[in-house]
Amino acid sequence: MMSARLQAMAPDNAPNPIQRCAPTGAAAFNIRGSTIHTFLSIPVGGKFALLQGQPLTTLQNKLDGVMYIIVDEKSMVSLKLLYQIDSRLRQACPRRKDQPFGGFSLLLFGDFFQLTPVGQKPLFHTKLKSEDEVNGQQSYYSIDQTTTLQTIVRQAGTKQAAFRDCLQALRLGQGHVEIQHWELLASRIVSVLSDDKVRKFQHATRLYFTRKDVERINNYSLRDISHAVLAIHALHDSPASADTDEKDVQNLQAILKVSVGSRVMLIANL
């Protein structure tokens, strides 16, 4: 809705004034955008440096006519990343390099009670150690307007009241979760549900704490499809790359297992 309203404000036949991005591929897909790192050519885990030549021209072309940049899932944006966003946008628009975010209107969406950045400090953190974090805090403080949405849409209605109250208690954490919330969640454990109810969740998304658990359930799902499983082995360009940890190559596996009917989700632009 926000994108539609901003688009309506643009002059006729003008380029899209909005760019949407998010910290992860899955979040970017949900808003029909791109990852922050892809959109602004920010390296993942590598050294952040000024763009030059064609990469800079490419970014400037992407920003031509853009007035609003929407960043979703702000809870996962670190102070360091926000500084890199600010720096990159200033570089892309030299005429406005003295303005926060290069003069672009940056809109942060999300909920700070949700997931935080991995290994980095969130935007509300105050115990800063590095220069990037200090610069990121200054960038964050330059955003001086906040709009709070008060209406819950996904769990609306009286039938969802108990579940809605439970989610709010879990969101706030210790001191807010009470026995009735525990009892509500305990009533949905697989062992106490009928087989018919369990089958309704056969294709539901499952959340796990570790990649090992995810790999285990994925293997179970492939087994249950009852089709032949194709194991695709990666072609490595050197012995060193064969020993590289998956987490250092955007979770690309050395052996990719797929089958007819299996569900595959691409969560990163490689």
C-alpha positions as semicolon CSV with decimal commas, in nm:
position;residue;x (nm);y (nm);z (nm)
1;M;0,000;0,000;0,000
2;M;0,281;0,243;0,087
3;S;0,457;0,171;-0,244
4;A;0,134;0,227;-0,437
5;R;0,073;0,564;-0,272
6;L;0,428;0,681;-0,333
7;Q;0,408;0,565;-0,694
8;A;0,085;0,762;-0,741
9;M;0,268;1,078;-0,635
10;A;0,516;1,047;-0,922
11;P;0,462;1,253;-1,239
12;D;0,310;1,077;-1,540
13;N;0,556;0,867;-1,743
14;A;0,826;0,921;-1,480
15;P;1,047;0,627;-1,378
16;N;0,952;0,434;-1,067
17;P;1,042;0,665;-0,774
18;I;1,066;0,373;-0,530
19;Q;1,328;0,107;-0,464
20;R;1,256;-0,172;-0,215
21;C;1,521;-0,377;-0,038
22;A;1,574;-0,591;0,272
23;P;1,863;-0,755;0,461
24;T;1,788;-1,112;0,340
25;G;1,684;-1,271;0,013
26;A;1,363;-1,414;0,158
27;A;1,257;-1,077;0,302
28;A;1,342;-0,902;-0,025
29;F;1,137;-1,156;-0,222
30;N;0,833;-1,087;-0,004
31;I;0,835;-0,717;-0,097
32;R;0,934;-0,776;-0,461
33;G;1,265;-0,605;-0,404
34;S;1,631;-0,698;-0,379
35;T;1,876;-0,749;-0,097
36;I;2,044;-0,440;0,042
37;H;2,383;-0,582;-0,049
38;T;2,286;-0,653;-0,410
39;F;2,104;-0,324;-0,463
40;L;2,384;-0,105;-0,326
41;S;2,680;-0,329;-0,417
42;I;2,777;-0,377;-0,053
43;P;3,002;-0,683;-0,006
44;V;2,882;-0,954;0,232
45;G;3,156;-1,006;0,488
46;G;3,417;-0,840;0,267
47;K;3,589;-0,502;0,288
48;F;3,362;-0,206;0,219
49;A;3,518;0,030;-0,035
50;L;3,408;0,317;-0,256
51;L;3,273;0,219;-0,596
52;Q;3,456;0,327;-0,908
53;G;3,405;0,309;-1,282
54;Q;3,128;0,090;-1,418
55;P;2,998;-0,038;-1,079
56;L;2,940;0,323;-0,970
57;T;2,772;0,411;-1,300
58;T;2,547;0,105;-1,269
59;L;2,435;0,210;-0,921
60;Q;2,371;0,567;-1,032
61;N;2,160;0,439;-1,321
62;K;1,953;0,227;-1,080
63;L;1,892;0,534;-0,865
64;D;1,799;0,761;-1,154
65;G;1,457;0,907;-1,078
66;V;1,438;0,735;-0,738
67;M;1,310;0,946;-0,449
68;Y;1,215;0,684;-0,187
69;I;1,413;0,381;-0,070
70;I;1,219;0,134;0,142
71;V;1,421;-0,091;0,373
72;D;1,215;-0,369;0,529
73;E;1,296;-0,580;0,838
74;K;1,485;-0,299;1,010
75;S;1,548;-0,517;1,315
76;M;1,803;-0,712;1,108
77;V;1,982;-0,398;0,986
78;S;2,296;-0,332;1,190
79;L;2,451;0,004;1,270
80;K;2,743;-0,087;1,047
81;L;2,515;-0,177;0,756
82;L;2,313;0,145;0,794
83;Y;2,636;0,344;0,777
84;Q;2,731;0,157;0,460
85;I;2,388;0,236;0,312
86;D;2,432;0,603;0,399
87;S;2,784;0,613;0,259
88;R;2,689;0,438;-0,064
89;L;2,393;0,667;-0,132
90;R;2,603;0,978;-0,069
91;Q;2,863;0,846;-0,311
92;A;2,599;0,775;-0,575
93;C;2,476;1,135;-0,559
94;P;2,781;1,365;-0,524
95;R;2,566;1,681;-0,547
96;R;2,393;1,577;-0,223
97;K;2,684;1,408;-0,049
98;D;2,647;1,636;0,254
99;Q;2,287;1,523;0,312
100;P;2,196;1,206;0,506
101;F;2,153;0,913;0,269
102;G;2,249;1,133;-0,025
103;G;1,924;1,323;-0,006
104;F;1,709;1,017;-0,072
105;S;1,408;0,958;0,153
106;L;1,486;0,639;0,345
107;L;1,188;0,456;0,495
108;L;1,266;0,188;0,754
109;F;0,994;-0,071;0,814
110;G;0,985;-0,340;1,079
111;D;0,971;-0,427;1,447
112;F;1,270;-0,409;1,680
113;F;1,122;-0,695;1,886
114;Q;1,199;-0,933;1,598
115;L;1,527;-1,088;1,480
116;T;1,845;-0,888;1,539
117;P;2,152;-0,871;1,311
118;V;2,381;-1,173;1,325
119;G;2,707;-1,082;1,495
120;Q;2,639;-0,708;1,469
121;K;2,479;-0,436;1,682
122;P;2,115;-0,340;1,610
123;L;2,015;0,019;1,539
124;F;1,907;0,086;1,898
125;H;2,237;-0,028;2,052
126;T;2,425;0,237;2,250
127;K;2,747;0,061;2,356
128;L;2,950;0,135;2,045
129;K;3,309;0,032;1,981
130;S;3,395;0,088;1,616
131;E;3,392;0,400;1,401
132;D;3,143;0,235;1,164
133;E;2,901;0,183;1,453
134;V;2,932;0,546;1,563
135;N;2,872;0,663;1,207
136;G;2,578;0,425;1,179
137;Q;2,423;0,571;1,492
138;Q;2,453;0,921;1,347
139;S;2,285;0,798;1,029
140;Y;2,005;0,643;1,234
141;Y;1,953;0,959;1,440
142;S;1,911;1,156;1,117
143;I;1,579;0,972;1,067
144;D;1,356;1,195;1,275
145;Q;1,001;1,082;1,194
146;T;0,828;0,766;1,319
147;T;0,486;0,625;1,239
148;T;0,352;0,342;1,456
149;L;0,091;0,107;1,311
150;Q;-0,164;0,016;1,578
151;T;-0,406;-0,218;1,396
152;I;-0,326;-0,590;1,386
153;V;-0,436;-0,737;1,052
154;R;-0,303;-1,093;1,036
155;Q;-0,464;-1,212;1,361
156;A;-0,774;-0,992;1,350
157;G;-1,117;-1,084;1,488
158;T;-1,249;-1,232;1,810
159;K;-1,162;-1,592;1,715
160;Q;-0,793;-1,499;1,709
161;A;-0,801;-1,300;2,035
162;A;-0,627;-1,565;2,250
163;F;-0,359;-1,632;1,989
164;R;-0,309;-1,259;1,934
165;D;-0,264;-1,204;2,308
166;C;-0,017;-1,493;2,322
167;L;0,191;-1,353;2,035
168;Q;0,205;-1,011;2,197
169;A;0,323;-1,164;2,526
170;L;0,594;-1,362;2,346
171;R;0,698;-1,048;2,161
172;L;0,748;-0,860;2,489
173;G;0,927;-1,153;2,652
174;Q;1,004;-1,235;3,014
175;G;0,751;-1,103;3,262
176;H;0,467;-1,099;3,011
177;V;0,422;-1,469;2,926
178;E;0,168;-1,629;3,159
179;I;0,030;-1,980;3,219
180;Q;-0,263;-1,936;2,978
181;H;-0,020;-1,858;2,697
182;W;0,177;-2,174;2,770
183;E;-0,143;-2,380;2,784
184;L;-0,256;-2,244;2,447
185;L;0,070;-2,337;2,277
186;A;0,087;-2,674;2,455
187;S;-0,255;-2,760;2,312
188;R;-0,102;-2,750;1,962
189;I;0,181;-2,998;2,021
190;V;0,182;-3,275;1,760
191;S;0,149;-3,551;2,018
192;V;-0,189;-3,419;2,139
193;L;-0,340;-3,349;1,796
194;S;-0,544;-3,591;1,588
195;D;-0,391;-3,740;1,273
196;D;-0,631;-3,537;1,058
197;K;-0,513;-3,210;1,213
198;V;-0,148;-3,307;1,180
199;R;-0,196;-3,381;0,809
200;K;-0,325;-3,028;0,755
201;F;0,023;-2,902;0,839
202;Q;0,203;-3,144;0,608
203;H;0,323;-2,865;0,378
204;A;0,349;-2,588;0,637
205;T;0,675;-2,398;0,680
206;R;0,882;-2,528;0,972
207;L;1,131;-2,332;1,180
208;Y;1,443;-2,490;1,331
209;F;1,728;-2,362;1,545
210;T;2,017;-2,511;1,347
211;R;2,110;-2,580;0,985
212;K;2,169;-2,942;1,083
213;D;1,803;-2,978;1,183
214;V;1,695;-2,810;0,858
215;E;1,906;-3,054;0,656
216;R;1,756;-3,346;0,848
217;I;1,394;-3,247;0,782
218;N;1,473;-3,172;0,417
219;N;1,614;-3,523;0,376
220;Y;1,300;-3,667;0,537
221;S;1,085;-3,467;0,295
222;L;1,281;-3,595;-0,005
223;R;1,241;-3,950;0,121
224;D;0,865;-3,911;0,160
225;I;0,818;-3,789;-0,200
226;S;0,890;-4,147;-0,316
227;H;1,075;-4,034;-0,630
228;A;1,437;-4,083;-0,725
229;V;1,667;-3,825;-0,565
230;L;1,926;-3,657;-0,785
231;A;2,248;-3,561;-0,607
232;I;2,420;-3,275;-0,792
233;H;2,787;-3,242;-0,700
234;A;2,949;-2,899;-0,718
235;L;3,233;-2,837;-0,961
236;H;3,517;-2,679;-0,762
237;D;3,781;-2,466;-0,931
238;S;4,047;-2,557;-0,674
239;P;4,106;-2,795;-0,381
240;A;4,072;-2,498;-0,145
241;S;3,721;-2,417;-0,266
242;A;3,616;-2,777;-0,205
243;D;3,699;-2,732;0,164
244;T;3,521;-2,397;0,198
245;D;3,250;-2,384;0,463
246;E;2,897;-2,349;0,325
247;K;2,829;-2,041;0,537
248;D;3,111;-1,857;0,356
249;V;2,952;-1,913;0,013
250;Q;2,593;-1,809;0,089
251;N;2,503;-2,164;0,203
252;L;2,572;-2,325;-0,133
253;Q;2,605;-2,696;-0,063
254;A;2,874;-2,919;-0,208
255;I;2,601;-3,173;-0,286
256;L;2,256;-3,044;-0,381
257;K;1,977;-3,302;-0,351
258;V;1,658;-3,251;-0,553
259;S;1,370;-3,466;-0,670
260;V;1,060;-3,440;-0,885
261;G;0,800;-3,267;-0,670
262;S;1,049;-3,125;-0,419
263;R;1,017;-2,760;-0,323
264;V;1,317;-2,535;-0,390
265;M;1,348;-2,175;-0,271
266;L;1,613;-1,935;-0,398
267;I;1,689;-1,684;-0,122
268;A;1,988;-1,499;-0,268
269;N;2,089;-1,337;-0,596
270;L;2,424;-1,492;-0,679
